Amino acid sequence: MSTHKTGRTTDGLDALLRPKSVAVVGVSSSGRGLGATTVRTIQRFGFDGPLVAINPRATEVAGVPCFPTLREVPHHVDLALLFTGGDRIRESVLDAAAAGVGAIVIFASGFAEGGADGAAREREIIELARAHGIRVLGPNCQGVVSLSSGLAATFSNALWTDEIGQPSPVAYIGQSGAIGGAVFDLGRERGCVPGLWISTGNQADLSVVELAERALDDDGLRVLMLYLESVPHADDWIPLCRRATELGKHIVLLRSGTTEVGRSAVASHTGSMVGQDEAFKLASAASGVVVVSDINELVDAAMSLVRGATPSGSRIGVVTTSGGAGGLCADMSVELGLEMATLAPETGAALVPVLSDFAQPHNPVDVTADLVSGRPHDLGEVCRLVAEDPAVDHVLVVVSAVVGKIAERIAKGIVEARGRSQKAFSVVYLSSHDRTLQVRRIFAEGGIPVFDSIGAALRATARLVSAGPVRPDSSSGHASSATSDGPVYRVLTEAEGSPVLAAAGITVPGGTLTTSRAEAESAAAELGDDLVVKLQSPQILHKTEMGLVVVGAAAAEVGALYDEMTARARQHAPHAVVEGVLVQRRVRSGVEVLIDVQVQDKGYPPVLTVGLGGTAVELYADVETGLLPVDQDTALQMLRRLRGWPLLDGFRGGQVHDVDAAAAAIVATSEVATALGPELVEFEINPLIVHEKGHGATAVDFVAHLDPTAAAPIERPVGRVSEPARAEVAR
């Protein structure tokens, strides 16, 4: 029995990614099964180090020497691929430790993704490996491929194809091997084969983030495609994203488990629970990450980035062989938040002698069939002229049903134009792959991404634009105190919060918190008719549903309303602490808007949400989100992106509302939330009534959840509202 240590790769990650020797444990003597498939895949890709199989009942399997255990291999093994399962996994790990193995890959499932018993087995295996300095990929994964080192340690059939092509400076690192296989196959089709491919599975030891950190150190990689089913902690994720930007590299992120159904599917697949996804996506984009929504977008964005098709802005110049395609480009651009550039008169004048007599020199530029058939190379000159226009950030060329030698001449002309321009180019080729292989190869060699549809090209462009510049770090001072035990929060009701809002410059209705019928009647007599009467309790946050809000009450009705509301609260919420009944003047009508700030788990910065508000906010789900802090311009942009923006802006000749005042309230909310710091959990104004232009906006209802364990960093001014009793409310 041998326990040779000489020749060991000292770094566990090097042993995984650049092993000098590999052993496949659990290979069937019949030569069938996943272990044998992996052996053949490793052989097929030309791994030049020692390769052995482990099987106690054979001397050779799948053409490689076989040994009973890892301990009896006569040379050192860097990487062990474990296809054993159940109780045999522990024995395999012990053998790996005795043989001095640096890294292992556990392919078997039945661990954390399968429930509590599997999670306990997983912890035991990982603790055992760590005790012996072994790094673990998996379990429940499909392995690792490093084409630069000739390693293809996987059973994925995505690699079993006649032609892989040259590896690109792109990596795929993700929790799903099946999605990884699709990415590899799509990348091969599009000339963007991942040079590094890793399936992490349950990532019980090695995570996507740690492996991505190592991938950034590889000078041969420029783009990382990452697939995540669980949200990493901000302290790990944000530095990774910012480091990528500092190195001039790019991260493209695909994230699943963002809906209730998606979270259920992910939990059963990888054992991962999903955190607060919106904050994660916003923080990722603010750190330079390109966030996508499906596998095709993941590959398309990576292809665009690796070929230098990163637009400097959202203004698109379209050159097309089809007028209809140009119209589709214009429609889809608007839907995706892009803009069809307006070409300068000088550009139009320069285009006239190049185009056909009946072609129009405006965007989108339809070159017509006359130019395509008679002067195909001139299409490149059209592209060059459009690219030179200062209003154009990105040139999109749509070629429809053009094949053969004419297509090749067109492609070469476009590649020449791209070489003479600093602008990003993309091509949509609306012809089958089998008829345009050579044309697509010309574009690929010329550094131009080729898409099969207009939508795919424009979505890729929109995703790259949305990543934008890296924002300053805004996460400090807002770490969440939430724990799995269920934190206890204090609720700040409207009565106590109104002075806080007023001190921040947010208009609130005048009013009095009353604690008896007599006080309510007295307040009503002072305020007059047309009143709003609301019960105040930190335990009753949705008052309308319980009949605890009355709008338009007469002063004479308030005494009876006080008795009715307090009785109703005792009936429906007997344990609630009733602070009193708030009596206010009714404010003038307007459009109801929601402003909400929520602190996030896992160290992510607070998320500010703006939307159409009131009681139907969940029904309409018309919201925009952003990270703190928010300035006036950003607040206005958020309002303009709402589907309900026309209601604020004078829809169909209606009233124009005071959107500047609404934006100022959003900014003030951002400032209050920032000032509250670690005390803040959630801060919501719903609704803010935005009045007609010039008449401001009024916050007519408010609630905040505060962390009672954090010291209050701001002083709450005392107005005409009484100090409520402290209410500790389960989250």
Secondary structure as UniProt FT lines:
FT   TURN            6..7
FT   HELIX           12..17
FT   STRAND          22..25
FT   TURN            29..30
FT   HELIX           34..44
FT   TURN            45..46
FT   STRAND          51..54
FT   TURN            56..57
FT   STRAND          60..61
FT   TURN            62..63
FT   STRAND          64..67
FT   HELIX           70..72
FT   STRAND          79..82
FT   TURN            86..87
FT   HELIX           88..98
FT   TURN            99..100
FT   STRAND          103..106
FT   HELIX           112..114
FT   HELIX           116..131
FT   TURN            132..133
FT   STRAND          135..137
FT   STRAND          143..146
FT   HELIX           147..149
FT   STRAND          151..153
FT   HELIX           157..159
FT   STRAND          167..174
FT   HELIX           177..189
FT   TURN            190..191
FT   STRAND          193..199
FT   TURN            201..202
FT   HELIX           208..216
FT   TURN            219..220
FT   STRAND          223..228
FT   HELIX           234..246
FT   TURN            247..248
FT   STRAND          250..255
FT   HELIX           260..270
FT   HELIX           277..286
FT   TURN            287..288
FT   STRAND          290..292
FT   HELIX           295..306
FT   TURN            307..308
FT   STRAND          315..320
FT   HELIX           323..335
FT   TURN            336..337
FT   STRAND          339..340
FT   HELIX           345..351
FT   TURN            352..354
FT   TURN            357..358
FT   STRAND          365..366
FT   HELIX           368..374
FT   TURN            376..377
FT   HELIX           378..388
FT   TURN            390..391
FT   STRAND          394..400
FT   HELIX           404..419
FT   STRAND          424..430
FT   HELIX           433..435
FT   HELIX           437..445
FT   TURN            446..447
FT   STRAND          450..451
FT   HELIX           454..467
FT   TURN            476..477
FT   TURN            484..485
FT   STRAND          488..492
FT   HELIX           494..503
FT   TURN            504..505
FT   STRAND          511..514
FT   HELIX           517..527
FT   STRAND          531..536
FT   TURN            538..539
FT   HELIX           544..546
FT   STRAND          549..553
FT   HELIX           555..557
FT   HELIX           558..572
FT   TURN            574..575
FT   STRAND          580..585
FT   STRAND          591..598
FT   TURN            602..603
FT   STRAND          607..612
FT   TURN            615..616
FT   HELIX           617..620
FT   STRAND          623..627
FT   HELIX           632..640
FT   TURN            643..644
FT   HELIX           645..648
FT   HELIX           651..653
FT   STRAND          656..657
FT   HELIX           659..676
FT   HELIX           677..679
FT   STRAND          680..690
FT   TURN            693..694
FT   STRAND          697..699
FT   STRAND          702..706
FT   TURN            708..709
FT   STRAND          728..730
//
